[in-house]
Amino acid sequence: MKALGEAAVDLPGLSPAAQSLAALAGGNDAWSSLRNDPAALIVLVQHAPEFPPDFLAHALTYPSALLARVLSQLEDETPAWIDWGRPDNRYLLQVCRRQARLAQELASRVQGCHPAKAWIGGMLAPLGWLALASIDPAQSVLCRDADGFPKHASAWQQQHWGLDHTAVVRRLVRVWRLPDWLGRTLSHISLPVEIAERLGVEPVFFKVVQLAVALSQQHDGGLGLPLGAGVAELLTALGVSAQFVDDTCRQLFAEEADSIEVQLEDPRRHPHLAQLLRLALENGRLREAAASEPWQREVDLLQRALEDQCAGEMERLRAQKLSALAEVAAGAGHEINNPLAVISGQAQYALKHLQALEIAFGTGTLLPPGDTEQFAQIKNMIGSSLHTIVHQAQRIHNILLDLMQFARPTTPKLQAVDVRGLVEGTAQSLQRVAEERKVRLETQAPLATWTIQGDPAQLHIALNALLRNALEAAPAEGWAGVRVVERAAAVELLVEDNGPGLAPGVQEHLFDPFYSGRSAGRGRGLGLPTAWRLARLHGGDVRFEGCFQGLTRFVLSLPADKLVVPDANGHAFNGSHGAALARTTPLSLP
């Protein structure tokens, strides 16, 4: 039995809706019907290897050739038809149309991209999801499986489909003979712009489609398509203002909520259309598929290697940047501490002498009685300034201590750390912060006494930084929390909140010291970098996993090979399957 991804690649095509077939057969205003039907757009672009300015007039001049393409695919008793009446497929269509509208609006503001071309790119960007929706309706596009894991993760797709979304799209581009101007953009949308350009994409069209998908996914998670560039980078590359994008998104999303859903009907319910089924186009494609599969798999490997290389380079760059910053911070902290100690010491020395003079003057032996009041005034002014110097010097010293914790943390003192105690103790220490911000703080920890090897103080600092960050991101009356899972070779503490997510351009600076998304003077911006530094000392990592469906998640990952799980009789064994860890219960703190 073929995996879902391989079955999707074997599809001869998707069946357009009855309304689209009628429009191709001579209905009025064909484009208004075809533009809202992804399957009809696929047929349309198959008929136009180039995209001239008069593309629509050219493509719709020969409707019989277009009908021949699609009606031949409906000869089978089970044609590749997407049941658009299902809620998850309606959401799929909603996302396709949203991306198309965003792409069209963006194309209207830049030079070098036809708005109709941009519409098609935005509509067909999730090509793999469209094919899978026609094969297995249970493949919901609502982003999560029954266990709560995102379906858009490449590893999840590889396991359940046999191929990830990028591999499915690349094969469909070839099997369905999509033109280069579209196929290259759909195949390489997961790559950075500069690399995709070297692989032959049309630069402006590629950036417009990438930005449309990014904006859609920023709104509600979309379909989780992997993208090689962020919103801020694409806005700069296209020369589009953030204000225009914000206004456009606000208007489109409002119209989307109020719009009347366009119905797409199954053509099999219309016998007058089914009578036109006559042509067969499958044999040539089957022969070609058999000959090309070996190099297609090689291209898969190269594509994955390229994506891994890009991701690895970004991770190595971040690690090198943080390591370099740590060295600079350590040296600067040491150099600042020395003169700071002198300043604080001299101020305290002056305070002591001032107090000694006050005692001497108080006896009346050094000043006439009438001058003691004047001396008291002078003493208060000078003493207040000296106290301020000492206080601010101490404040700088505390900042340097935090900086040194990031720059040169002490070697971890490994011992058995109770995971449940770590989670609940950290949550308890931040309960007052949660109450002040009116945020509900929740934990979900193992029922059993799970222990790992680590430095309890350092792990507490790392988790505290992540959870505080979540509390500060959550809105009033919102929530933030921690839950524990075991995945592969790691124990992961998921720190989540229902805040608004990250502003464009923030993600690349998340782990930069002294970078804070809040206003100046609120926070030092050392929490996430310090958490990352301490996690790395324990052989783990801290990563930002994304914002989707109103949830923002950071992950503190620790090696699971040191996980120790006591059984019901108190005997310890190494936890490698996560069975006991999965038995968790939410603990809402008072």
C-alpha positions in Angstrom: 0.0 0.0 0.0 1.4 3.4 -1.0 2.0 6.1 1.5 -0.2 9.2 1.2 2.5 11.3 -0.3 3.3 8.8 -3.0 -0.5 8.4 -3.7 -0.8 12.2 -4.1 2.0 12.2 -6.6 0.2 9.5 -8.7 -2.8 11.8 -9.2 -3.4 12.7 -12.8 -4.8 16.0 -11.6 -7.7 17.6 -9.7 -11.2 18.0 -10.9 -12.4 21.6 -11.3 -15.9 22.3 -9.9 -19.0 22.2 -12.1 -19.2 26.0 -12.2 -15.6 26.2 -13.5 -16.3 23.5 -16.2 -19.4 25.4 -17.3 -17.4 28.7 -17.5 -14.7 27.0 -19.6 -17.5 25.6 -21.8 -18.7 29.1 -22.7 -20.1 30.7 -19.5 -19.9 34.5 -19.0 -17.0 36.1 -17.1 -15.0 32.9 -16.9 -12.2 34.4 -14.8 -14.5 35.3 -11.9 -15.4 31.5 -11.7 -12.0 30.1 -12.4 -10.0 32.3 -10.0 -11.8 30.9 -6.9 -11.2 27.2 -7.9 -7.7 25.9 -7.3 -8.2 22.9 -9.6 -9.4 25.2 -12.5 -6.3 27.4 -12.1 -4.1 24.3 -12.4 -5.8 23.5 -15.7 -5.4 27.1 -16.8 -1.7 27.3 -16.1 -1.0 23.9 -17.8 -2.3 25.5 -20.9 0.0 28.6 -20.7 3.7 27.7 -20.3 4.5 31.5 -20.5 2.7 34.3 -18.8 2.2 37.1 -21.3 0.4 40.4 -20.3 -2.7 39.1 -22.1 -2.5 35.7 -20.3 -6.2 35.5 -19.5 -7.4 36.3 -23.1 -4.8 33.9 -24.5 -5.7 31.0 -22.1 -9.4 31.4 -22.5 -9.4 31.6 -26.2 -9.3 27.8 -26.6 -11.7 26.4 -24.0 -12.0 23.0 -25.7 -8.3 22.3 -25.1 -8.7 23.1 -21.5 -11.8 20.9 -21.1 -9.9 18.1 -22.7 -7.2 18.3 -20.0 -9.6 18.1 -17.1 -12.4 16.0 -18.3 -9.9 13.2 -19.1 -9.1 13.1 -15.4 -12.8 12.4 -14.5 -13.1 9.1 -16.4 -12.2 7.1 -13.3 -15.0 6.1 -10.9 -13.1 7.9 -8.1 -11.9 11.1 -9.6 -9.5 13.4 -7.8 -12.3 15.6 -6.3 -11.9 17.6 -3.1 -15.0 17.6 -1.0 -15.2 21.3 -0.3 -18.1 20.8 2.1 -15.9 19.4 4.8 -14.9 22.0 7.5 -11.2 21.4 7.2 -11.3 21.7 3.4 -13.3 24.9 3.6 -10.5 26.2 5.8 -8.0 25.0 3.2 -9.9 27.0 0.5 -10.2 30.0 2.8 -6.4 30.1 3.3 -5.8 29.6 -0.5 -8.1 32.6 -1.3 -6.6 34.7 1.5 -3.1 34.2 0.1 -4.3 34.9 -3.4 -5.9 38.2 -2.4 -2.8 39.3 -0.4 -0.5 38.4 -3.3 -2.7 40.3 -5.7 -2.7 43.4 -3.5 1.0 43.2 -3.1 1.5 42.9 -6.9 -0.5 46.0 -7.4 2.1 48.0 -5.4 5.3 46.6 -7.0 6.8 46.6 -10.5 7.3 43.3 -12.4 4.5 41.1 -11.2 1.1 40.8 -12.9 -1.8 40.8 -10.3 -3.4 37.8 -11.9 -0.1 35.9 -11.8 0.3 36.8 -8.2 -3.3 35.6 -7.5 -2.5 32.2 -9.0 0.8 31.9 -7.0 -0.9 32.6 -3.7 -3.9 30.3 -4.5 -1.7 27.3 -5.4 1.1 27.7 -2.9 -0.2 24.8 -0.7 -0.3 22.5 -3.7 0.6 19.4 -1.6 -2.3 20.0 0.8 -4.7 20.3 -2.2 -3.6 16.9 -3.5 -3.8 15.2 -0.1 -7.2 16.6 0.6 -8.5 14.8 -2.5 -7.1 11.4 -1.4 -7.7 11.3 2.3 -10.3 13.7 3.7 -9.1 12.7 7.2 -5.9 14.6 6.5 -7.2 17.8 8.2 -5.3 21.0 7.4 -6.1 22.4 10.9 -2.4 22.0 11.8 -2.5 19.3 14.5 -2.9 15.6 14.8 -4.7 13.7 17.5 -1.7 13.9 19.8 -1.5 17.7 19.4 1.7 17.8 17.2 1.8 20.1 14.2 1.1 18.4 10.9 3.2 21.0 9.1 6.4 19.7 10.6 8.6 18.1 8.0 9.5 15.1 10.3 5.8 14.5 11.0 4.9 14.5 7.3 7.8 12.2 6.5 6.6 9.7 9.0 2.9 9.8 8.1 2.9 10.6 4.4 6.2 9.1 3.3 7.1 12.5 1.7 7.0 15.9 3.2 5.0 18.7 1.7 8.0 20.2 -0.2 8.7 16.8 -1.9 5.1 16.3 -2.8 4.9 19.7 -4.4 8.1 19.2 -6.4 6.8 16.0 -7.8 3.4 17.4 -8.6 5.0 20.3 -10.5 6.6 17.8 -12.8 3.7 15.2 -13.1 1.1 17.9 -13.7 3.5 19.8 -16.1 3.2 23.1 -14.4 5.0 26.0 -16.2 8.5 27.0 -14.9 7.3 30.5 -13.8 4.9 28.8 -11.3 6.6 25.5 -10.6 9.9 26.9 -9.5 8.3 29.3 -7.1 6.1 26.5 -5.6 9.0 24.1 -5.4 11.5 26.5 -3.7 9.3 28.6 -1.4 11.0 27.0 1.6 14.4 28.4 0.5 15.9 31.9 1.1 15.4 34.4 -1.7 19.0 34.6 -2.8 19.3 30.8 -3.1 15.9 30.5 -4.9 17.0 33.2 -7.4 20.0 31.1 -8.3 17.7 28.2 -9.0 15.7 30.2 -11.5 12.7 31.7 -9.8 11.3 35.0 -11.0 12.5 37.3 -8.1 9.6 39.7 -7.8 6.9 37.0 -8.2 8.7 34.7 -5.8 8.9 37.4 -3.1 5.3 38.4 -3.6 4.1 34.8 -3.1 6.4 34.2 -0.1 5.2 37.4 1.6 1.5 36.6 1.0 2.0 33.2 2.6 4.0 34.7 5.5 1.3 37.3 6.2 -1.5 34.7 6.1 0.4 32.4 8.5 1.2 35.3 10.7 -2.6 35.9 11.0 -3.7 32.5 12.2 -1.0 29.9 11.5 -2.3 29.2 8.0 -1.1 25.8 6.7 2.4 26.0 8.2 4.2 26.1 4.9 8.0 26.3 5.4 9.3 29.7 4.2 12.9 30.8 3.6 12.3 34.4 4.5 10.5 36.4 7.1 8.0 39.3 6.8 10.4 42.1 7.6 13.1 40.8 5.1 10.5 40.5 2.3 9.0 43.9 3.0 12.4 45.5 2.6 13.2 43.5 -0.5 10.0 44.5 -2.2 10.0 48.1 -1.0 6.5 47.8 0.5 5.7 49.8 3.6 4.7 48.0 6.8 1.8 50.5 7.1 0.4 49.5 3.7 0.6 45.8 4.6 -1.0 46.4 8.0 -3.9 48.3 6.4 -4.3 45.8 3.6 -4.3 42.8 6.0 -6.8 44.5 8.4 -9.2 45.2 5.5 -8.8 41.7 3.9 -9.2 39.8 7.1 -12.3 41.9 8.0 -13.8 41.2 4.6 -12.9 37.5 4.9 -14.9 37.3 8.2 -18.0 38.9 6.5 -17.7 37.2 3.1 -20.2 34.8 1.7 -18.6 31.5 0.9 -18.3 30.6 -2.7 -19.7 27.1 -3.3 -17.8 24.6 -5.5 -20.0 21.7 -6.6 -18.9 18.2 -7.5 -19.2 17.8 -11.4 -20.3 14.2 -11.0 -23.6 15.5 -9.8 -24.2 17.1 -13.2 -24.7 14.4 -15.8 -24.5 16.8 -18.7 -20.8 17.5 -17.8 -20.0 13.8 -17.2 -21.1 13.0 -20.7 -18.0 14.8 -22.0 -15.5 12.3 -20.4 -13.6 10.8 -23.3 -9.9 11.5 -23.3 -7.1 9.7 -21.5 -3.7 11.2 -20.8 -2.2 8.8 -18.2 0.0 6.3 -20.2 2.7 8.8 -21.1 2.9 10.2 -17.6 3.3 6.7 -16.1 6.2 5.9 -18.4 7.9 9.2 -17.6 7.4 8.7 -13.9 9.1 5.3 -13.9 12.1 6.7 -15.7 12.5 9.8 -13.6 11.9 8.5 -10.1 15.6 7.8 -9.3 16.8 11.3 -10.0 13.7 12.7 -8.3 14.8 11.0 -5.1 18.3 12.4 -5.6 16.8 15.9 -5.9 14.9 15.2 -2.7 18.1 14.4 -0.9 19.8 17.5 -2.3 16.8 19.7 -1.4 16.7 18.4 2.2 20.5 18.8 2.4 20.2 22.3 1.2 17.4 23.1 3.7 19.4 21.5 6.5 22.5 23.4 5.5 20.6 26.7 5.6 19.0 25.9 9.0 22.4 24.7 10.3 24.2 27.8 9.1 21.7 30.0 10.8 22.0 28.0 14.1 25.8 28.1 13.9 25.8 31.8 13.1 23.6 32.4 16.2 25.8 30.2 18.4 29.0 32.0 17.2 27.4 35.4 17.6 26.3 34.6 21.2 29.7 33.1 22.0 31.4 36.2 20.7 29.1 38.5 22.6 29.7 36.4 25.7 33.5 37.0 25.4 33.0 40.7 24.8 30.5 40.9 27.8 32.9 39.0 30.1 35.8 41.3 29.3 33.6 44.4 29.5 32.0 43.3 32.7 35.4 42.8 34.3 36.7 46.2 33.1 33.6 48.0 34.3 33.5 46.3 37.7 37.0 47.7 38.6 36.3 51.4 38.3 32.7 50.8 39.6 34.2 49.3 42.8 36.4 52.4 43.1 33.4 54.8 42.6 31.3 52.9 45.1 34.1 52.6 47.6 35.0 56.2 47.5 31.4 57.3 47.9 31.0 55.0 50.9 34.3 56.3 52.3 33.0 59.9 52.0 29.8 59.0 53.7 31.7 57.5 56.7 33.8 60.7 57.0 30.7 62.8 56.7 29.1 60.8 59.5 32.3 61.2 61.6 32.2 65.0 61.1 28.5 65.1 62.1 29.4 63.4 65.4 32.2 65.8 66.0 30.1 68.8 65.1 27.3 67.5 67.2 29.5 67.9 70.3 29.9 71.6 69.5 33.7 71.4 69.7 34.4 72.2 66.1 31.7 74.7 65.2 30.0 77.5 67.0 26.5 76.6 68.0 24.9 78.9 65.4 26.6 77.1 62.5 25.4 73.6 63.3 22.1 74.1 61.5 23.9 75.3 58.3 26.2 72.3 58.5 23.2 69.9 58.8 21.8 71.3 55.5 25.1 70.9 53.7 25.4 67.3 55.1 21.9 66.4 53.9 22.6 67.5 50.4 26.0 65.9 50.1 24.8 62.7 51.9 21.8 62.3 49.6 24.1 62.6 46.5 26.5 60.0 48.0 23.7 57.6 48.8 22.5 58.0 45.2 26.0 57.2 43.9 26.2 54.1 46.0 22.7 52.9 45.0 23.2 53.4 41.3 26.6 51.7 41.5 24.9 48.7 43.1 22.4 48.7 40.3 25.1 48.6 37.7 26.8 45.9 39.7 23.6 43.8 39.6 23.3 44.3 35.8 26.9 43.1 35.5 26.1 40.1 37.6 23.3 39.2 35.2 25.6 39.8 32.2 28.3 37.6 33.7 25.7 34.9 34.3 25.2 34.9 30.5 28.8 35.5 29.6 30.7 33.1 31.9 28.3 30.9 33.9 29.8 28.6 36.5 30.3 24.9 35.6 27.1 23.0 36.3 27.1 21.0 39.6 25.2 18.0 38.4 22.8 16.2 40.7 19.4 14.6 40.4 16.8 17.3 39.6 13.1 16.5 40.1 11.3 17.7 37.0 8.0 18.2 38.7 9.7 20.1 41.5 11.6 22.3 39.0 8.4 23.2 37.1 6.2 23.8 40.2 9.0 25.6 42.1 9.6 28.0 39.2 5.9 28.6 38.8 5.5 29.4 42.5 8.4 31.9 42.4 6.6 33.8 39.6 3.1 33.6 41.1 3.2 37.2 42.3 4.2 38.4 38.8 1.3 36.5 37.4 -1.1 38.0 39.9 0.2 41.5 39.2 -0.4 41.1 35.5 -3.7 39.3 36.0 -2.4 36.3 34.0 -3.5 32.7 34.8 -0.4 30.6 35.5 -0.7 26.8 34.7 1.7 23.9 35.0 1.4 20.4 33.6 4.1 18.2 35.2 4.7 14.4 35.4 2.6 12.6 38.1 5.6 10.4 39.0 8.9 11.7 40.4 10.9 12.2 37.2 14.6 13.2 37.7 17.3 14.3 35.3 20.9 15.1 35.9 21.6 18.8 36.0 22.4 21.9 38.1 19.1 22.8 39.9 20.0 26.4 40.3 20.9 26.9 36.7 17.9 25.0 35.3 15.7 27.1 37.6 17.2 30.3 36.1 16.7 29.1 32.6 13.1 28.1 33.1 12.4 31.2 35.1 13.5 33.4 32.3 11.3 31.6 29.7 8.2 31.6 32.0 8.7 35.2 32.9 8.9 36.1 29.2 5.6 34.2 28.6 3.9 36.0 31.5 5.0 39.4 30.2 3.8 38.5 26.7 0.3 37.2 27.8 -2.5 39.7 27.9 -4.5 40.6 31.0 -6.9 37.8 31.8 -4.8 35.6 29.5 -2.7 32.6 30.5 0.9 31.3 30.4 2.2 27.9 31.5 4.7 25.0 31.3 4.1 21.4 30.3 6.6 18.5 30.0 6.9 16.0 27.2 9.5 13.5 26.0 10.3 13.5 22.4 13.0 11.4 20.7 16.1 11.8 22.9 15.1 14.9 24.7 12.9 16.0 27.7 11.2 19.1 26.6 9.7 21.8 28.8 7.2 23.7 26.6 6.6 27.2 27.8 3.5 28.7 26.2 1.2 31.7 26.3 -1.7 33.2 24.4 -0.1 36.5 23.8 -0.2 38.3 20.4 3.1 36.6 19.2 6.1 38.3 17.8 6.3 41.5 15.8 7.9 41.4 12.4 11.7 41.4 12.6 11.9 40.4 16.2 12.5 36.6 15.9 16.1 37.0 14.5 17.0 39.1 17.6 15.3 37.0 20.3 18.5 35.7 21.8 20.6 38.9 21.4 21.7 40.3 24.8 20.1 43.6 25.8 17.5 43.3 23.0 14.0 43.7 24.3 10.8 44.0 22.4 9.4 46.2 25.2 9.9 49.9 25.7 13.3 51.2 26.9 13.9 50.8 30.6 11.7 47.7 31.0 13.8 44.6 31.2 17.5 44.0 30.4 17.0 41.6 27.5 19.2 39.0 29.2 16.6 36.4 30.0 16.4 34.4 26.8 20.2 34.6 26.0 21.0 33.4 29.6 18.4 30.5 29.3 20.0 29.5 26.0 23.5 29.6 27.5 22.6 27.5 30.5 20.7 25.0 28.4 23.8 24.6 26.2 25.9 23.9 29.2 23.6 21.0 30.0 23.8 19.6 26.5 20.4 20.9 25.6 18.9 23.9 23.8 16.4 26.7 24.0 14.4 27.4 20.8 11.5 29.4 19.6 9.0 27.0 18.1 6.6 29.5 16.6 3.2 31.2 16.9 0.1 29.4 15.6 -3.6 29.5 16.4 -3.2 32.0 19.2 -0.4 30.1 21.0 3.3 31.2 21.3 5.8 28.5 22.3 9.4 28.4 23.5 11.0 25.0 24.3 13.7 24.2 26.9 15.2 20.9 25.7 17.4 18.7 27.9 19.0 15.4 27.0 16.8 12.4 27.8 19.6 9.9 28.1 20.0 11.0 31.7 16.3 10.8 32.5 15.6 8.5 35.5 12.0 7.3 36.1 11.1 5.4 39.3 8.4 2.8 38.8 5.5 2.0 41.2 7.9 0.2 43.6 10.4 3.0 43.7 12.9 1.3 41.4 14.6 3.6 38.9 14.9 2.8 35.2 15.9 4.9 32.2 12.9 6.5 30.5 13.2 6.1 26.7 9.6 5.6 25.6 7.8 8.4 27.4 4.9 6.2 28.6 5.0 7.4 32.2 5.9 10.9 31.2 2.7 11.2 29.1 0.6 10.7 32.3 0.4 14.4 33.2 -2.3 16.5 34.8 -2.8 20.2 34.7 -2.1 21.9 38.0 -3.6 25.4 38.1 -1.8 27.4 40.8 -4.0 29.3 43.3 
